[in-house]
């Protein structure tokens, strides 16, 4: 059928993508985030949310840093800088909130 991919995949192969320094950095940031998000749940949705969001936000910061290092588009780099600032504020809030709860 026209317009359907019939084996002629136009996406870069894993080998080509893995050869990119930015892809390597994104993969490492993603793996770190997913590993850090593995946690024991408490059954308290507020605490579980806060504990899970800290590594999630750190992952966003790490990815934004990759964009700042390798990106070329001025708008994307601006967004990356904004993400870093916002996520750092939210991590600080979540850590302070958890500390008040004794976690």
N, C-alpha and C positions, 0 to 999 in steps of 0.2 A: 504494500500500500504506500502511496506517496506520503512523504513526511514522517514515516515511521522508521526507526532505526532498525536495520536488518543486518546487524553484525558489523556495520561500518562505524563503530563507535568513534566519535570525534573528540572525546575527552582524553586528556593526557593519560598515558599509562602510569601505573604506580611507579615504575622505574624512572620515568621522566619527571614526574612530580617530586619524587623523593630526592632527585638530584638538585632540587632548588633549596638553597639555604633557608628561605622563608618557610617553605613547606616543612622542612625538618624542624624548624623552631615552632611552628604551629602544632605539629604532631607531638612534640615534647610537652608543650604547654597543655594541650588537651589531655594527654596521658597523665600528667601530674595532677590536673584538676580532677579527673575521674578517680584516680587513686585516692586523693585526699577527700573526696566526697563519700568514700566508702566508710560507713560509720555504724556504730551500734545505736539503734534508736531507743529513746527513753520512754516513748508512749505519750510524752508531752509535746503536742504539735508545735507550740511556741518555741520550745528549746530545740526540737529537732529541726525546725525551719531555720532558726538562727545558726545552728551548728552546720547545717548543710549549705547555707548561703555564703558563709565565709569562704570556703574553698571555691565555690562557684564564682563569686566575685573576684577572687584572686586569679582565677583562670581568665576572666575577662581582662583583668589588668595585664596579665602576661601576654595575652593575644594582642592587646592594644600596643604593648611595647614592641612586639614583632612588627606591627604595622608602622610604628614610628621609625623603626630601624630600616625596613625594607620597602615600605610603601612609597609611591611616587605622587599620588593624587593629594593635592593640598586639602581638599574637603575631608577625605578619609583620615588624613593625619590629624586634622582638627578634631574630628569626632573621637579619634583614638585618645587624644589628650584629655578631652572632656570625660570620656569613659574612665580613665585613670583617676581623675579627681573625684568623680562621683562615687566610684566603687571603693576608693580608699576611705571616703567619709562614711559610707555604709558599713564597711568592715569595722571601722573604729566604733560606730554605734553598736553593732551587733556584739562585739567583744565586750564593750562596757555593760551592755544589757545582760549578757551571760555572766559576767563577773558579779553583778548585783544578785543574780540567782544562785551564785555559788558554783557555777559551771566553768 
